Amino acid sequence: MICTGCSCLCDDVVVDEKVRHACRIGASLILNRNVARAEPMVDGRKTDLDSAIESAIELLKDSNKVLIYGLNYSTLEAQRIAMKLAKKIDAYLDNGLRYDLAEKLLDGEVRIATLEDVRDYAYVMMFWMFDAHNEMPRLMSRTYYARGKKRQRGYEEDRFLVVVDVRRSHTAMLAKKNAIFIEYDDELIKEFETAIRGGLARREVLKVVGELKKSDFNVIFTREFLPFANEFGYIVPTIPQTNAMGFYKVLREEGGKIGRLEELDIDTILVVGDDPLNDLPLNAIPNFIVIDPKVSFTSKIARVVIPSAISGLECGGTMLRCDLVEMKLKPPFKSEIDDVEILKRILRGL
Amino acid sequence: MRFARFLKRLELKLLTYRDGFQVASARKDKFGEEFVERTAIIIIHPNTAKTFGFKDGQIIRVKTKDRSIRVRLTLDEIAPENCALMPKSIYTNYLNTSTVVVEAEEGEVTKPQDILNELVIT
Protein backbone atom coordinates (compact mmCIF):
# COMPACT_ATOMS: atom_id res chain seq x y z
CA MET A 1 0.00 0.00 0.00
CA ILE A 2 0.94 3.65 -0.15
CA CYS A 3 1.27 4.93 3.38
CA THR A 4 -0.65 8.13 4.07
CA GLY A 5 1.03 8.81 7.42
CA CYS A 6 2.82 11.86 5.99
CA SER A 7 3.53 13.48 2.62
CA CYS A 8 6.40 11.06 1.87
CA LEU A 9 3.64 8.69 0.67
CA CYS A 10 5.99 5.70 0.95
CA ASP A 11 5.01 3.08 -1.60
CA ASP A 12 6.80 0.09 -0.11
CA VAL A 13 4.63 -0.43 2.97
CA VAL A 14 3.24 -3.97 3.26
CA VAL A 15 0.17 -4.81 5.31
CA ASP A 16 -0.47 -8.52 5.93
CA GLU A 17 -0.48 -10.08 9.39
CA LYS A 18 2.09 -7.40 10.26
CA VAL A 19 2.83 -3.88 9.06
CA ARG A 20 6.22 -3.81 7.35
CA HIS A 21 8.49 -0.89 6.37
CA ALA A 22 6.26 1.82 7.85
CA CYS A 23 7.66 4.51 10.17
CA ARG A 24 6.16 5.08 13.61
CA ILE A 25 3.57 7.54 12.25
CA GLY A 26 2.46 5.25 9.41
CA ALA A 27 2.47 2.16 11.61
CA SER A 28 0.33 3.93 14.22
CA LEU A 29 -2.15 5.00 11.56
CA ILE A 30 -2.47 1.48 10.15
CA LEU A 31 -2.34 -0.56 13.35
CA ASN A 32 -4.79 1.68 15.21
CA ARG A 33 -7.26 2.21 12.43
CA ASN A 34 -10.12 0.80 14.52
CA VAL A 35 -9.29 2.83 17.63
CA ALA A 36 -11.30 5.98 18.49
CA ARG A 37 -13.47 5.88 15.37
CA ALA A 38 -15.94 8.71 14.90
CA GLU A 39 -19.65 8.00 14.97
CA PRO A 40 -22.46 9.98 13.34
CA MET A 41 -23.62 12.63 15.83
CA VAL A 42 -25.95 15.62 15.82
CA ASP A 43 -25.89 18.05 18.73
CA GLY A 44 -24.04 15.55 20.93
CA ARG A 45 -26.46 12.68 20.27
CA LYS A 46 -25.68 9.55 18.26
CA THR A 47 -27.63 9.20 15.05
CA ASP A 48 -27.36 7.45 11.70
CA LEU A 49 -25.18 8.56 8.81
CA ASP A 50 -28.05 9.82 6.62
CA SER A 51 -29.45 12.01 9.42
CA ALA A 52 -25.99 13.44 10.13
CA ILE A 53 -25.48 14.34 6.46
CA GLU A 54 -28.99 15.82 6.33
CA SER A 55 -28.30 17.93 9.44
CA ALA A 56 -25.03 19.15 7.90
CA ILE A 57 -26.89 20.26 4.79
CA GLU A 58 -29.51 22.11 6.86
CA LEU A 59 -26.84 23.81 8.98
CA LEU A 60 -24.94 24.93 5.89
CA LYS A 61 -28.15 26.29 4.35
CA ASP A 62 -28.81 28.34 7.49
CA SER A 63 -25.28 29.78 7.67
CA ASN A 64 -24.23 33.17 6.38
CA LYS A 65 -20.48 32.78 6.21
CA VAL A 66 -18.98 29.32 5.84
CA LEU A 67 -15.37 28.22 5.93
CA ILE A 68 -14.23 24.83 4.63
CA TYR A 69 -11.21 23.92 6.69
CA GLY A 70 -8.65 21.14 6.36
CA LEU A 71 -8.62 18.77 3.36
CA ASN A 72 -4.90 18.08 3.90
CA TYR A 73 -5.56 14.38 4.47
CA SER A 74 -8.18 13.97 1.74
CA THR A 75 -7.62 12.75 -1.81
CA LEU A 76 -7.43 15.09 -4.81
CA GLU A 77 -10.89 13.83 -5.82
CA ALA A 78 -12.37 14.86 -2.45
CA GLN A 79 -10.55 18.20 -2.52
CA ARG A 80 -12.01 18.91 -5.94
CA ILE A 81 -15.57 18.27 -4.74
CA ALA A 82 -14.99 20.37 -1.61
CA MET A 83 -13.90 23.26 -3.80
CA LYS A 84 -17.00 22.89 -5.98
CA LEU A 85 -19.03 22.92 -2.78
CA ALA A 86 -17.24 26.08 -1.65
CA LYS A 87 -18.12 27.78 -4.94
CA LYS A 88 -21.76 26.76 -4.70
CA ILE A 89 -22.29 28.25 -1.24
CA ASP A 90 -19.70 31.03 -1.60
CA ALA A 91 -17.61 29.61 1.22
CA TYR A 92 -14.02 30.39 2.09
CA LEU A 93 -11.29 27.74 2.05
CA ASP A 94 -8.36 27.27 4.41
CA ASN A 95 -6.02 24.35 5.02
CA GLY A 96 -4.42 26.05 8.01
CA LEU A 97 -0.98 26.24 6.38
CA ARG A 98 1.14 28.84 4.60
CA TYR A 99 0.80 29.44 0.89
CA ASP A 100 3.96 31.32 -0.11
CA LEU A 101 6.20 28.39 -1.12
CA ALA A 102 3.37 26.40 -2.76
CA GLU A 103 2.46 29.42 -4.90
CA LYS A 104 6.05 29.92 -6.06
CA LEU A 105 6.34 26.21 -6.87
CA LEU A 106 3.11 26.08 -8.84
CA ASP A 107 4.09 29.30 -10.65
CA GLY A 108 7.37 27.64 -11.61
CA GLU A 109 9.41 30.34 -9.89
CA VAL A 110 11.30 27.77 -7.84
CA ARG A 111 12.86 24.55 -9.16
CA ILE A 112 11.54 21.42 -7.51
CA ALA A 113 13.38 18.10 -7.22
CA THR A 114 11.78 14.70 -6.80
CA LEU A 115 12.88 12.43 -3.95
CA GLU A 116 14.36 10.02 -6.52
CA ASP A 117 16.45 12.79 -8.10
CA VAL A 118 17.64 13.88 -4.67
CA ARG A 119 18.64 10.32 -3.84
CA ASP A 120 20.51 9.87 -7.13
CA TYR A 121 22.23 13.23 -7.54
CA ALA A 122 22.12 15.58 -4.54
CA TYR A 123 25.30 16.52 -2.73
CA VAL A 124 24.47 19.39 -0.33
CA MET A 125 21.20 18.73 1.47
CA MET A 126 20.00 21.56 3.63
CA PHE A 127 17.17 20.97 6.11
CA TRP A 128 15.83 24.46 6.69
CA MET A 129 13.81 24.78 9.91
CA PHE A 130 12.61 21.26 9.32
CA ASP A 131 13.12 18.35 11.70
CA ALA A 132 12.86 15.47 9.22
CA HIS A 133 13.55 12.91 11.92
CA ASN A 134 10.24 13.74 13.60
CA GLU A 135 8.11 15.27 10.89
CA MET A 136 8.67 12.88 7.98
CA PRO A 137 10.61 10.02 9.57
CA ARG A 138 11.54 8.07 6.41
CA LEU A 139 12.50 11.08 4.30
CA MET A 140 16.18 10.90 5.19
CA SER A 141 16.42 7.15 4.59
CA ARG A 142 14.90 7.70 1.15
CA THR A 143 17.27 10.56 0.27
CA TYR A 144 20.24 11.41 2.50
CA TYR A 145 21.14 7.88 3.67
CA ALA A 146 20.23 6.12 0.42
CA ARG A 147 22.86 5.38 -2.23
CA GLY A 148 21.91 6.73 -5.66
CA LYS A 149 23.11 6.57 -9.26
CA LYS A 150 25.72 9.30 -8.84
CA ARG A 151 26.04 8.95 -5.06
CA GLN A 152 27.45 5.49 -4.51
CA ARG A 153 29.81 6.10 -1.61
CA GLY A 154 27.30 6.72 1.17
CA TYR A 155 26.28 9.76 3.12
CA GLU A 156 29.52 10.28 5.00
CA GLU A 157 31.45 10.87 1.77
CA ASP A 158 28.95 11.63 -0.96
CA ARG A 159 26.62 14.00 0.87
CA PHE A 160 27.02 17.21 2.80
CA LEU A 161 24.31 17.73 5.41
CA VAL A 162 23.27 21.22 6.57
CA VAL A 163 20.70 21.62 9.33
CA VAL A 164 19.34 25.10 10.07
CA ASP A 165 17.12 25.43 13.10
CA VAL A 166 16.50 27.60 16.15
CA ARG A 167 17.43 24.65 18.35
CA ARG A 168 19.36 21.37 18.28
CA SER A 169 16.60 19.19 16.92
CA HIS A 170 16.99 15.44 16.50
CA THR A 171 17.89 16.04 12.85
CA ALA A 172 20.49 18.63 13.93
CA MET A 173 22.07 16.00 16.18
CA LEU A 174 22.91 14.00 13.05
CA ALA A 175 25.17 16.82 11.83
CA LYS A 176 28.56 15.22 12.58
CA LYS A 177 30.80 14.05 9.74
CA ASN A 178 30.56 16.01 6.47
CA ALA A 179 27.79 18.04 8.05
CA ILE A 180 27.11 21.33 9.78
CA PHE A 181 24.48 22.76 12.12
CA ILE A 182 23.69 26.47 11.82
CA GLU A 183 21.59 28.18 14.46
CA TYR A 184 18.87 30.22 12.80
CA ASP A 185 18.59 33.95 13.35
CA ASP A 186 16.96 36.80 11.47
CA GLU A 187 20.12 37.64 9.51
CA LEU A 188 20.71 34.16 8.13
CA ILE A 189 18.66 34.42 4.91
CA LYS A 190 20.38 37.68 4.00
CA GLU A 191 23.78 36.15 4.75
CA PHE A 192 23.10 33.21 2.44
CA GLU A 193 22.03 35.60 -0.32
CA THR A 194 25.20 37.65 0.14
CA ALA A 195 27.53 34.67 0.37
CA ILE A 196 26.10 32.96 -2.73
CA ARG A 197 26.81 36.19 -4.67
CA GLY A 198 30.39 36.20 -3.40
CA GLY A 199 30.01 38.48 -0.37
CA LEU A 200 30.97 38.04 3.26
CA ALA A 201 29.00 36.09 5.81
CA ARG A 202 29.53 34.04 8.96
CA ARG A 203 32.02 31.16 8.76
CA GLU A 204 29.37 28.39 8.64
CA VAL A 205 27.49 30.03 5.77
CA LEU A 206 30.71 30.44 3.77
CA LYS A 207 31.51 26.78 4.40
CA VAL A 208 28.11 25.71 2.99
CA VAL A 209 28.48 27.99 -0.03
CA GLY A 210 31.95 26.51 -0.61
CA GLU A 211 30.45 23.00 -0.60
CA LEU A 212 27.79 24.05 -3.15
CA LYS A 213 30.55 24.45 -5.77
CA LYS A 214 31.40 20.74 -5.57
CA SER A 215 28.13 19.72 -7.26
CA ASP A 216 25.54 21.14 -9.61
CA PHE A 217 22.73 19.35 -7.76
CA ASN A 218 22.06 20.70 -4.29
CA VAL A 219 18.76 20.78 -2.51
CA ILE A 220 16.89 22.55 0.29
CA PHE A 221 14.16 20.80 2.26
CA THR A 222 11.93 23.61 3.44
CA ARG A 223 8.33 24.72 3.86
CA GLU A 224 9.02 28.41 3.40
CA PHE A 225 10.12 30.33 0.35
CA LEU A 226 13.80 31.24 0.46
CA PRO A 227 14.94 34.02 -1.90
CA PHE A 228 18.27 32.29 -2.61
CA ALA A 229 16.63 28.92 -3.47
CA ASN A 230 17.33 29.00 -7.21
CA GLU A 231 20.98 29.97 -6.78
CA PHE A 232 21.36 27.22 -4.19
CA GLY A 233 19.80 24.51 -6.39
CA TYR A 234 16.48 22.77 -5.96
CA ILE A 235 13.69 22.71 -3.41
CA VAL A 236 11.77 19.84 -1.86
CA PRO A 237 8.72 21.22 -0.07
CA THR A 238 8.38 19.53 3.29
CA ILE A 239 4.85 20.06 4.50
CA PRO A 240 4.20 16.85 6.45
CA GLN A 241 0.39 16.96 6.09
CA THR A 242 -0.28 14.10 3.66
CA ASN A 243 -1.91 15.86 0.70
CA ALA A 244 -1.34 19.54 1.44
CA MET A 245 0.41 19.97 -1.92
CA GLY A 246 -2.67 18.49 -3.56
CA PHE A 247 -4.81 21.12 -1.85
CA TYR A 248 -2.72 23.93 -3.36
CA LYS A 249 -2.77 22.35 -6.83
CA VAL A 250 -6.52 21.74 -6.85
CA LEU A 251 -7.13 25.21 -5.45
CA ARG A 252 -5.08 26.62 -8.32
CA GLU A 253 -7.07 24.60 -10.88
CA GLU A 254 -10.56 25.02 -9.45
CA GLY A 255 -10.19 28.53 -8.05
CA GLY A 256 -11.62 29.50 -4.69
CA LYS A 257 -11.61 32.11 -1.99
CA ILE A 258 -8.92 31.69 0.63
CA GLY A 259 -9.92 32.99 4.04
CA ARG A 260 -8.23 32.79 7.38
CA LEU A 261 -10.52 31.89 10.23
CA GLU A 262 -8.96 34.44 12.55
CA GLU A 263 -9.63 37.23 10.04
CA LEU A 264 -13.26 36.42 9.26
CA ASP A 265 -16.56 36.51 11.05
CA ILE A 266 -17.39 32.86 10.29
CA ASP A 267 -20.51 31.26 11.68
CA THR A 268 -20.04 27.67 10.43
CA ILE A 269 -16.90 25.69 9.70
CA LEU A 270 -17.03 22.51 7.66
CA VAL A 271 -13.94 20.61 8.80
CA VAL A 272 -12.70 17.84 6.53
CA GLY A 273 -10.19 15.48 8.15
CA ASP A 274 -8.51 18.09 10.30
CA ASP A 275 -8.70 19.43 13.83
CA PRO A 276 -8.79 23.22 14.13
CA LEU A 277 -8.95 23.06 17.93
CA ASN A 278 -5.51 21.51 17.72
CA ASP A 279 -4.14 24.17 15.38
CA LEU A 280 -6.00 27.45 15.53
CA PRO A 281 -6.38 29.85 18.41
CA LEU A 282 -10.13 30.35 18.55
CA ASN A 283 -11.56 33.40 20.26
CA ALA A 284 -15.12 32.29 19.66
CA ILE A 285 -16.46 28.82 18.94
CA PRO A 286 -18.55 28.76 15.74
CA ASN A 287 -20.74 25.87 14.56
CA PHE A 288 -18.62 22.95 13.49
CA ILE A 289 -19.51 20.22 11.01
CA VAL A 290 -16.77 17.60 11.18
CA ILE A 291 -16.06 14.94 8.56
CA ASP A 292 -13.37 12.71 10.04
CA PRO A 293 -12.61 9.01 10.36
CA LYS A 294 -11.54 9.48 13.98
CA VAL A 295 -12.68 11.29 17.10
CA SER A 296 -10.92 14.65 17.23
CA PHE A 297 -10.99 17.60 19.66
CA THR A 298 -13.19 19.50 17.24
CA SER A 299 -15.55 16.56 16.76
CA LYS A 300 -16.17 16.56 20.54
CA ILE A 301 -17.75 20.01 20.38
CA ALA A 302 -19.14 19.84 16.83
CA ARG A 303 -22.84 20.29 16.04
CA VAL A 304 -22.58 17.54 13.41
CA VAL A 305 -20.07 14.67 13.10
CA ILE A 306 -19.92 12.54 9.96
CA PRO A 307 -17.58 9.53 10.11
CA SER A 308 -15.46 8.91 7.06
CA ALA A 309 -12.75 6.53 5.78
CA ILE A 310 -8.99 6.86 6.23
CA SER A 311 -7.63 7.87 2.83
CA GLY A 312 -5.18 5.34 1.44
CA LEU A 313 -6.06 2.77 4.05
CA GLU A 314 -9.79 2.32 3.57
CA CYS A 315 -10.49 4.27 0.39
CA GLY A 316 -8.60 4.91 -2.81
CA GLY A 317 -7.97 7.98 -4.90
CA THR A 318 -4.98 10.12 -5.78
CA MET A 319 -2.65 12.25 -3.70
CA LEU A 320 0.35 14.48 -4.40
CA ARG A 321 3.58 13.57 -2.67
CA CYS A 322 5.56 16.40 -1.06
CA ASP A 323 7.56 16.81 -4.30
CA LEU A 324 4.35 17.07 -6.39
CA VAL A 325 4.57 13.51 -7.78
CA GLU A 326 1.08 12.05 -8.21
CA MET A 327 0.48 8.80 -6.33
CA LYS A 328 -2.44 6.43 -6.85
CA LEU A 329 -3.54 5.01 -3.51
CA LYS A 330 -3.97 1.24 -3.08
CA PRO A 331 -6.10 0.72 0.03
CA PRO A 332 -5.83 -2.70 1.70
CA PHE A 333 -9.22 -2.27 3.40
CA LYS A 334 -12.61 -1.13 2.15
CA SER A 335 -15.11 1.37 3.51
CA GLU A 336 -18.69 1.97 2.42
CA ILE A 337 -18.42 5.73 2.76
CA ASP A 338 -15.56 8.16 2.24
CA ASP A 339 -14.90 11.92 1.93
CA VAL A 340 -15.82 11.90 -1.77
CA GLU A 341 -19.20 10.28 -1.19
CA ILE A 342 -20.02 12.47 1.83
CA LEU A 343 -19.06 15.71 0.07
CA LYS A 344 -20.97 14.68 -3.05
CA ARG A 345 -24.10 14.06 -0.99
CA ILE A 346 -23.75 17.41 0.76
CA LEU A 347 -23.19 19.13 -2.58
CA ARG A 348 -26.31 17.50 -4.04
CA GLY A 349 -28.36 18.51 -1.01
CA LEU A 350 -27.47 22.19 -1.16
CA MET B 1 4.56 23.63 49.00
CA ARG B 2 3.64 27.27 48.45
CA PHE B 3 7.14 28.41 49.49
CA ALA B 4 8.71 25.96 47.03
CA ARG B 5 6.51 27.34 44.32
CA PHE B 6 7.92 30.83 44.79
CA LEU B 7 11.45 29.52 44.53
CA LYS B 8 10.88 27.51 41.39
CA ARG B 9 9.38 30.04 39.04
CA LEU B 10 10.77 30.95 35.69
CA GLU B 11 9.80 32.94 32.60
CA LEU B 12 10.73 31.30 29.31
CA LYS B 13 10.20 31.76 25.60
CA LEU B 14 7.90 28.97 24.35
CA LEU B 15 8.75 27.11 21.15
CA THR B 16 6.47 24.50 19.62
CA TYR B 17 7.74 21.54 17.65
CA ARG B 18 6.52 18.33 16.03
CA ASP B 19 7.46 15.12 17.79
CA GLY B 20 7.10 11.95 15.74
CA PHE B 21 5.98 9.83 18.68
CA GLN B 22 3.43 12.44 19.67
CA VAL B 23 2.07 12.61 16.12
CA ALA B 24 1.86 8.80 16.10
CA SER B 25 -0.09 8.82 19.37
CA ALA B 26 -2.44 11.48 17.96
CA ARG B 27 -3.09 9.24 14.96
CA LYS B 28 -4.14 6.54 17.43
CA ASP B 29 -6.42 8.32 19.91
CA LYS B 30 -6.35 11.98 20.92
CA PHE B 31 -8.03 11.19 24.21
CA GLY B 32 -5.89 8.17 25.05
CA GLU B 33 -3.29 7.89 27.82
CA GLU B 34 -0.44 7.57 25.33
CA PHE B 35 -1.39 10.88 23.72
CA VAL B 36 -1.57 12.69 27.04
CA GLU B 37 1.77 11.20 28.09
CA ARG B 38 3.41 12.38 24.86
CA THR B 39 1.67 15.75 24.67
CA ALA B 40 1.19 17.15 28.16
CA ILE B 41 4.91 17.78 28.55
CA ILE B 42 7.26 20.71 28.61
CA ILE B 43 10.93 20.27 27.76
CA ILE B 44 13.64 22.47 29.21
CA HIS B 45 17.42 22.21 29.01
CA PRO B 46 19.04 20.28 31.90
CA ASN B 47 21.27 23.28 32.74
CA THR B 48 18.24 25.58 33.08
CA ALA B 49 16.52 23.00 35.29
CA LYS B 50 19.60 22.70 37.48
CA THR B 51 19.89 26.46 37.92
CA PHE B 52 16.28 26.88 38.98
CA GLY B 53 15.88 23.61 40.89
CA PHE B 54 13.48 21.75 38.60
CA LYS B 55 13.53 17.96 38.41
CA ASP B 56 12.85 15.62 35.51
CA GLY B 57 9.32 14.22 35.64
CA GLN B 58 7.84 16.72 38.10
CA ILE B 59 4.50 18.42 37.46
CA ILE B 60 4.78 22.00 36.25
CA ARG B 61 2.18 24.72 35.91
CA VAL B 62 2.60 26.61 32.64
CA LYS B 63 0.99 30.04 32.84
CA THR B 64 0.20 32.85 30.47
CA LYS B 65 -1.55 36.10 31.30
CA ASP B 66 -4.98 34.51 31.63
CA ARG B 67 -4.61 30.79 31.05
CA SER B 68 -2.72 27.92 32.65
CA ILE B 69 -2.23 24.17 32.32
CA ARG B 70 -0.39 21.47 34.26
CA VAL B 71 2.14 19.37 32.35
CA ARG B 72 5.04 17.05 33.12
CA LEU B 73 8.60 18.36 32.93
CA THR B 74 11.13 16.62 30.70
CA LEU B 75 14.80 17.56 30.65
CA ASP B 76 16.46 17.30 27.25
CA GLU B 77 19.22 19.08 25.39
CA ILE B 78 16.96 19.52 22.35
CA ALA B 79 15.60 22.61 24.18
CA PRO B 80 17.72 25.78 23.99
CA GLU B 81 18.79 27.07 27.42
CA ASN B 82 16.54 30.13 27.38
CA CYS B 83 13.47 28.40 25.93
CA ALA B 84 10.86 25.80 26.72
CA LEU B 85 9.64 23.32 24.12
CA MET B 86 6.16 21.86 23.83
CA PRO B 87 4.79 19.61 21.09
CA LYS B 88 2.33 21.48 18.90
CA SER B 89 -1.09 20.45 20.15
CA ILE B 90 -4.32 21.57 21.78
CA TYR B 91 -2.22 22.48 24.84
CA THR B 92 -0.04 25.01 23.01
CA ASN B 93 -3.00 26.17 21.00
CA TYR B 94 -4.88 26.87 24.23
CA LEU B 95 -1.94 28.82 25.69
CA ASN B 96 -1.55 30.76 22.42
CA THR B 97 1.54 32.68 23.47
CA SER B 98 5.28 32.95 22.87
CA THR B 99 6.25 33.50 26.51
CA VAL B 100 5.22 31.43 29.50
CA VAL B 101 5.84 31.33 33.22
CA VAL B 102 6.60 27.87 34.59
CA GLU B 103 6.39 26.98 38.24
CA ALA B 104 6.46 23.85 40.37
CA GLU B 105 3.07 22.31 41.00
CA GLU B 106 1.51 19.13 42.35
CA GLY B 107 -1.25 16.88 41.09
CA GLU B 108 -2.05 15.45 37.69
CA VAL B 109 -1.44 16.83 34.23
CA THR B 110 -4.28 18.67 32.51
CA LYS B 111 -6.32 16.40 30.23
CA PRO B 112 -7.52 17.45 26.74
CA GLN B 113 -11.11 17.19 27.96
CA ASP B 114 -10.37 19.82 30.67
CA ILE B 115 -9.18 22.23 27.96
CA LEU B 116 -12.24 21.52 25.83
CA ASN B 117 -14.52 22.21 28.79
CA GLU B 118 -12.70 25.48 29.39
CA LEU B 119 -12.94 26.49 25.72
CA VAL B 120 -16.64 25.74 25.49
CA ILE B 121 -17.44 27.63 28.71
CA THR B 122 -15.43 30.71 27.73
Chai-1 contact restraints between the chains, C-beta under 6 A:
chainA,res_idxA,chainB,res_idxB,connection_type,confidence,min_distance_angstrom,max_distance_angstrom,comment,restraint_id
A,R24,B,G20,contact,1.0,0.0,6.0,A-B,restraint_1
A,R24,B,A24,contact,1.0,0.0,6.0,A-B,restraint_2
A,I25,B,V23,contact,1.0,0.0,6.0,A-B,restraint_3
A,I25,B,A24,contact,1.0,0.0,6.0,A-B,restraint_4
A,S28,B,A24,contact,1.0,0.0,6.0,A-B,restraint_5
A,S28,B,R27,contact,1.0,0.0,6.0,A-B,restraint_6
A,S28,B,K28,contact,1.0,0.0,6.0,A-B,restraint_7
A,L29,B,R27,contact,1.0,0.0,6.0,A-B,restraint_8
A,N32,B,K28,contact,1.0,0.0,6.0,A-B,restraint_9
A,V35,B,K28,contact,1.0,0.0,6.0,A-B,restraint_10
A,V35,B,D29,contact,1.0,0.0,6.0,A-B,restraint_11
A,A36,B,D29,contact,1.0,0.0,6.0,A-B,restraint_12
A,N134,B,R18,contact,1.0,0.0,6.0,A-B,restraint_13
A,N134,B,D19,contact,1.0,0.0,6.0,A-B,restraint_14
A,N134,B,G20,contact,1.0,0.0,6.0,A-B,restraint_15
A,E135,B,R18,contact,1.0,0.0,6.0,A-B,restraint_16
A,P137,B,G20,contact,1.0,0.0,6.0,A-B,restraint_17
A,R167,B,P80,contact,1.0,0.0,6.0,A-B,restraint_18
A,R168,B,I78,contact,1.0,0.0,6.0,A-B,restraint_19
A,L277,B,I90,contact,1.0,0.0,6.0,A-B,restraint_20
A,N278,B,I90,contact,1.0,0.0,6.0,A-B,restraint_21
A,P281,B,N93,contact,1.0,0.0,6.0,A-B,restraint_22
A,P281,B,N96,contact,1.0,0.0,6.0,A-B,restraint_23
A,F297,B,I90,contact,1.0,0.0,6.0,A-B,restraint_24
A,K300,B,L116,contact,1.0,0.0,6.0,A-B,restraint_25
A,I301,B,V120,contact,1.0,0.0,6.0,A-B,restraint_26
